[in-house]
Amino acid sequence: MLALTASLSLPHWLAALPAEALLPMVPAAFLAALASLGPAEPPPPEEVTAAAIFALHGHV
C-alpha cells in the first residue's frame, strides 16, 4: 500500500508549481490517457455496417 501511495503522490517540483501552471497539464494528461486507451472495441465488419445502413433507411 505504501508503494501505491508513493506512486500517486506528486513529485516535489510539480507540487511547488502554482495552480495556474498546472492548468495546461490537466487537459494534456487527459488526452494522453485517452490516446493510450485506444478504441473500446474493434469496428464491425463491412457487411454489418452495410446491413445497418440499409435497415436504417428501410431498404431491406
C-alpha positions as CSV (number, residue, x, y, z in Angstrom):
1,M,0.0,0.0,0.0
2,L,2.9,2.3,0.7
3,A,4.3,1.9,-2.8
4,L,0.9,2.7,-4.3
5,T,0.6,5.8,-2.2
6,A,4.1,6.9,-3.1
7,S,3.5,6.4,-6.8
8,L,0.3,8.5,-6.7
9,S,2.0,11.4,-4.9
10,L,3.2,14.4,-6.9
11,P,6.9,15.0,-7.4
12,H,8.3,17.7,-5.3
13,W,9.0,20.0,-8.3
14,L,5.4,19.6,-9.5
15,A,3.9,20.3,-6.1
16,A,5.9,23.6,-5.9
17,L,4.3,25.0,-9.1
18,P,1.4,27.4,-8.7
19,A,-2.0,26.2,-9.6
20,E,-2.1,28.3,-12.8
21,A,1.0,26.5,-14.1
22,L,-0.8,23.1,-13.7
23,L,-3.9,24.1,-15.6
24,P,-2.5,23.3,-19.1
25,M,-1.2,19.9,-17.8
26,V,-4.7,18.7,-16.9
27,P,-6.1,18.5,-20.5
28,A,-2.8,17.3,-21.8
29,A,-2.8,14.4,-19.3
30,F,-6.4,13.6,-20.1
31,L,-5.6,13.5,-23.9
32,A,-2.5,11.3,-23.3
33,A,-4.6,8.9,-21.2
34,L,-7.3,8.8,-23.8
35,A,-4.8,8.2,-26.6
36,S,-3.2,5.3,-24.7
37,L,-6.5,3.5,-24.2
38,G,-7.4,3.2,-27.9
39,P,-10.8,2.1,-29.1
40,A,-13.2,0.3,-26.8
41,E,-13.8,-2.5,-29.4
42,P,-12.8,-3.1,-33.0
43,P,-15.2,-1.7,-35.6
44,P,-17.8,-4.1,-37.0
45,P,-17.2,-5.9,-40.4
46,E,-18.3,-4.0,-43.5
47,E,-21.3,-6.4,-44.0
48,V,-22.7,-5.5,-40.6
49,T,-22.3,-1.8,-41.3
50,A,-23.9,-2.1,-44.7
51,A,-26.9,-4.1,-43.3
52,A,-27.4,-1.5,-40.5
53,I,-27.4,1.4,-43.1
54,F,-29.9,-0.4,-45.3
55,A,-32.1,-1.3,-42.3
56,L,-32.0,2.3,-41.1
57,H,-33.1,3.6,-44.4
58,G,-35.7,0.9,-45.0
59,H,-34.1,-0.8,-47.9
60,V,-34.2,-4.4,-46.6
